[in-house]
Amino acid sequence: MLPTTAAPRPDHHHNPSKKSKLKTTLHTVKSKISDRHWAWLTLTILLQLLIILFLNRSSQPPPLPSSAQRRHFESSPLRVRDDESCKHGRIHVYDLPSMLNKDLLQNCHDLDPWSSRCNAVSNGGLGPSATGLDALVPRNLSAAWYWTDMYAAEVIYHDRINNYRCTTPDPAQATAFYIPFYAGLAVGKYLWYNYTSKDRDLHATAMLNWVKNQPPWRKSNGSDHFLMFGRLTWDFRRLTDDDNEWGSSFIYMPLMKNVLRLTIEKSQWDDLELSVPYPTAFHPRSESDIRQWQDLVRGRQRYSLSTFVGATRKKIQNDFRAVMMGYCKNETTSCRVVDCSETQCYDGAPAILEAFLDSDFCLQPKGDGFTRRSAFDCMLAGSIPVFFWRGSFEYQYDWHLPKNASEYSIFIDHNIVRNDTSIIKRTLEKYSKEEVMRMRETIIELLPKLLYSKSNANLGGIEDAFDIAMEGVLKRFEQQRRFMPV
């Protein structure tokens, strides 16, 4: 049978309490130690306990940030912008031998056979400050205007990239490698007179001999490298070593077979070339500069149907510019002329800006190539370009202009115009006021993509022509790297 009383718990069965046992033990120890030694023992134990407590406290992890601190860190615009804006990678800028860039700037008086180029390459390629625009440009915008040379883009790009947010001094961290070689300035003075093909290739050959020994180049054979041409692509495509043939053979040099080139006019048959806008006279310092100029262009009263800016070329047989000049001089009520044989037009002029601001359309025949700086001066003023060769817009400026050129321009075939110049006026007059305003608004919205801001500019969230070009280069190399064999 089960017992009628509960058995005692095992820990209480014949065991004295732990507290009384400890007390008895301490009493026994104390009886064997003198009071003096007991005091020292007690002090030693207390000191050890204090040391343990101190070490334990100092080794604790730091406190978590408060919720306010966490919100500040997570929403820091600088960190977010850095991560988001450089998501396609970073660019490493080579430090080239000075003969390939710095020396060319220092010897700017010797870059052209006719005159000094020092003004053209001053101010980081922007040129001298513009003057004579008081009647056209608001006073608070005047400091953003320069007489910028049409071939200065390679200097502008180098200046801008030195201040670009997505660069890295570490080649191992780079997606792209920029070669800041001023190819256009280097070849410029050798294009005329009694220079040899070897003279025209001198700097390009020196650059390639230097860069081929750099570790990043040896790793990729130049396939993740790029440079900027300030001149048209045709100035670097000499086919033979004949001293009488135009230009440098730079593009056809074997080491250039993988290198990406940015240029103000590309060859439509070359997949390694990408065209970027010609530099114009307006280099905004802020988003406010851009918005103010857009508003001015949008609200401008225009008094002329069209404008032609240029000069005839008597040495060129059947010169189409002469056709344009003759048409406009016969159509004084509908076409305005700025004759560059009478007005200085090379780097811009108040007369050019005024003519474009006053006209709905601007007539754009071919320039030295298919494209012209004048087309960008025209759009800067909100005037609608009229092209006569498809090569002036097709396959050009893919990153900066709409693929559908009819959104911002008019095309009239030059062969038809030669037979009947009156077709220009008849074609342009077919466009309603609403259609003209719609095309102009497209151009106004495009303007930031066609401009080169100053290096220290703060455009807010706006990307200019340079930003778009750099993002395009990085995207291209990032995609290329994904398909490269490991």
HUSUL-V257520 format. One record per pair of residues at least 24 apart in sequence whose C-alpha atoms are under 8 Angstrom apart, sorted by sequence separation. I is the first residue (numbers start at 1). GAP is how many residues later the second one is. D is the distance in Angstrom with one decimal. If there is no record, write none. Layout:
i=<I I>
gap=<GAP GAP>
d=<D D>
//
This chain:
i=<125 353 357 359 360 361 362 363 364 365 384 385 386 387 388 389 353 356 357 361 384 385 386 387 388 389 126 154 181 356 357 366 384 386 387 388 125 154 155 308 356 120 121 125 154 306 307 308 309 310 311 353 120 125 304 305 306 307 308 309 310 311 312 125 126 154 233 304 305 306 307 308 309 310 311 409 121 124 125 232 233 304 307 309 310 408 120 124 227 229 231 232 233 304 407 408 151 222 226 227 228 229 230 231 232 233 234 121 125 222 225 226 227 228 229 230 231 232 233 408 124 223 224 225 226 227 228 229 310 407 408 222 223 224 226 221 222 223 324 198 212 309 197 321 171 184 185 197 205 320 401 179 181 182 183 184 197 204 400 177 178 179 180 181 182 183 184 196 197 200 201 208 176 177 178 179 180 182 195 196 197 200 201 307 175 176 177 178 201 307 400 176 197 400 197 307 306 304 305 306 307 308 309 191 302 303 304 305 306 307 308 384 191 302 303 304 305 306 307 308 384 300 301 302 306 383 300 302 382 384 187 297 187 382 382 379 380 309 379 400 281 281 380 379 400 93 399 399 157 399 93 111 154 376 91 92 93 111 153 154 155 90 91 92 93 112 113 153 154 360 89 90 91 92 111 112 153 90 92 104 111 152 86 92 101 110 113 151 86 101 151 85 100 101 104 92 100 104 82 90 91 92 94 96 100 90 91 92 93 94 96 297 298 89 90 91 92 93 94 95 96 297 89 90 91 92 93 94 100 88 89 91 93 334 280 279 327 278 323 327 280 281 279 280 278 320 323 277 280 100 99 265 265 265 100 96 153 276 277 275 276 274 275 274 275 276 277 305 274 276 153 153 151 152 268 150 151 268 150 149 150 266 148 149 265 148 148 147 146 234 145 146 145 146 232 144 145 144 145 144 144 298 298 298 297 141 294 130 294 294 126 290 284 283 284 285 282 283 284 285 282 283 284 280 282 283 285 286 287 288 279 280 285 286 287 277 279 284 285 286 287 277 285 286 287 277 276 276 150 149 150 149 148 147 148 147 147 136 133 136 132 136 150 224 163 163 160 160 159 176 176 175 176 175 175 160 157 88 91 90 89 88 88 89 88>
gap=<24 24 24 24 24 24 24 24 24 24 24 24 24 24 24 24 25 25 25 25 25 25 25 25 25 25 26 26 26 26 26 26 26 26 26 26 27 27 27 27 27 28 28 28 28 28 28 28 28 28 28 28 29 29 29 29 29 29 29 29 29 29 29 30 30 30 30 30 30 30 30 30 30 30 30 30 31 31 31 31 31 31 31 31 31 31 32 32 32 32 32 32 32 32 32 32 33 33 33 33 33 33 33 33 33 33 33 34 34 34 34 34 34 34 34 34 34 34 34 34 35 35 35 35 35 35 35 35 35 35 35 36 36 36 36 37 37 37 39 43 43 43 44 44 45 45 45 45 45 45 45 46 46 46 46 46 46 46 46 47 47 47 47 47 47 47 47 47 47 47 47 47 48 48 48 48 48 48 48 48 48 48 48 48 49 49 49 49 49 49 49 50 50 50 51 52 53 54 54 54 54 54 54 55 55 55 55 55 55 55 55 55 56 56 56 56 56 56 56 56 56 57 57 57 57 57 58 58 58 59 60 60 61 61 62 64 64 65 65 65 66 67 67 68 68 69 69 70 71 73 74 74 74 74 75 75 75 75 75 75 75 76 76 76 76 76 76 76 76 76 77 77 77 77 77 77 77 78 78 78 78 78 79 79 79 79 79 79 80 80 80 81 81 81 81 82 82 82 83 83 83 83 83 83 83 84 84 84 84 84 84 84 84 85 85 85 85 85 85 85 85 85 86 86 86 86 86 86 86 87 87 87 87 91 93 94 94 95 95 95 96 96 97 97 98 98 98 99 100 103 104 104 105 106 107 111 111 120 120 121 121 122 122 123 123 123 123 123 124 124 125 126 127 127 127 128 128 128 129 130 130 130 131 131 131 132 133 134 135 135 136 136 137 137 137 138 138 139 139 140 141 142 143 146 147 148 150 151 151 153 155 158 167 168 168 168 169 169 169 169 170 170 170 171 171 171 171 171 171 171 172 172 172 172 172 173 173 173 173 173 173 174 174 174 175 188 189 193 196 197 197 198 199 200 200 201 202 214 217 217 218 218 223 253 292 293 294 295 296 297 298 299 301 302 303 306 309 383 383 384 385 386 387 389 390>
d=<7.7 7.4 5.0 6.1 6.1 5.8 5.9 6.7 7.0 7.3 6.5 5.1 4.6 4.9 5.1 6.4 7.8 5.7 6.7 6.7 5.6 6.4 5.7 6.4 4.9 6.5 7.4 7.8 7.5 7.5 6.7 7.0 7.6 7.2 7.9 4.8 5.4 7.9 7.0 7.3 5.9 6.6 7.9 7.0 6.0 6.3 5.3 6.3 6.0 6.5 5.6 6.8 5.5 8.0 7.6 5.1 4.8 4.5 5.0 4.7 5.5 5.0 7.9 5.1 6.8 7.7 6.6 5.7 6.1 6.2 5.7 6.4 6.2 5.1 5.6 7.5 6.6 6.2 4.8 6.4 7.8 6.4 7.7 6.9 7.8 5.1 6.9 5.7 7.8 7.0 6.9 5.9 6.1 6.8 6.0 7.1 7.6 7.8 5.6 6.7 5.8 6.0 6.3 6.6 5.1 5.7 7.9 7.0 7.8 7.7 5.5 4.5 5.3 4.7 4.8 6.7 7.9 7.0 6.7 6.2 5.6 4.8 7.1 6.3 5.6 6.3 5.9 7.2 7.8 7.0 6.1 5.6 5.6 7.7 7.5 7.2 5.6 7.5 7.8 7.9 7.9 7.0 5.7 6.7 7.1 6.1 7.7 6.6 7.8 7.0 7.4 7.1 7.0 7.7 6.2 5.3 4.9 6.1 7.9 6.2 5.9 6.2 6.4 7.7 7.2 7.3 5.3 4.8 8.0 6.8 5.5 6.9 5.3 4.6 5.2 5.1 7.4 7.5 7.2 7.8 7.8 5.2 6.6 6.6 7.2 5.8 6.3 5.8 6.7 6.7 5.8 7.5 7.9 6.8 7.0 6.2 5.2 6.1 5.5 5.9 6.5 6.0 7.7 6.6 6.8 5.5 4.6 5.3 4.5 4.8 5.2 7.2 5.9 4.3 6.2 6.6 6.1 5.2 6.1 7.3 6.5 7.0 6.8 5.3 6.9 6.8 7.6 6.5 5.8 7.8 7.5 7.2 7.0 6.4 6.3 6.4 7.9 7.6 7.9 7.1 7.9 7.0 6.6 7.6 7.5 7.9 7.0 7.2 7.3 7.4 7.4 6.5 5.4 7.5 6.2 5.7 7.7 7.4 7.6 5.8 7.8 4.8 4.4 5.2 7.4 6.4 5.6 7.4 4.7 7.4 7.2 4.9 5.9 6.0 6.3 4.7 4.9 6.1 6.9 7.9 5.3 5.7 7.8 5.9 7.1 7.7 7.8 4.8 5.6 5.7 5.5 7.7 5.4 5.5 7.1 5.6 6.4 7.0 7.7 7.1 5.3 7.9 7.2 7.6 8.0 5.0 6.0 6.3 6.0 6.3 7.1 6.1 7.3 6.6 5.4 4.8 4.9 4.9 5.7 7.9 7.5 5.8 5.2 6.5 5.6 6.2 6.5 6.9 7.6 7.9 7.7 6.7 7.3 7.7 7.6 7.6 6.4 5.6 7.2 7.9 6.8 7.8 8.0 6.1 6.8 7.9 7.9 7.4 7.9 6.6 7.9 7.6 7.9 6.6 6.9 8.0 8.0 8.0 6.8 5.8 5.5 7.6 5.0 7.2 7.5 7.8 7.6 7.8 7.9 7.3 7.2 6.4 7.8 7.4 5.7 6.3 8.0 7.6 6.1 7.5 7.4 6.8 6.9 8.0 7.0 6.2 5.4 5.5 5.0 7.9 5.4 6.6 4.7 7.5 7.3 5.9 6.1 5.1 8.0 5.4 6.5 7.8 7.3 7.3 7.6 6.6 6.0 7.8 7.9 7.9 7.9 7.1 7.8 6.5 7.4 6.2 7.0 5.5 4.8 5.8 7.6 4.4 6.3 7.0 7.9 5.6 7.3 5.7 7.0 7.9 6.9 7.8 4.4 5.0 4.4 5.9 6.6 7.1 6.3 4.6 6.1 7.8 7.0 7.3 7.1 7.0 7.3 7.1 7.7 7.3 6.6 5.0 5.5 5.3 7.4 5.9 7.8 7.9 5.8 7.9 6.3 6.9 6.4 6.2 6.6 7.8 7.8 5.3 7.0 7.7 6.5 6.8 6.6 6.6 6.7 7.8 7.2 7.4 7.9 7.3 6.2 5.7 5.7 7.2 6.3>
//
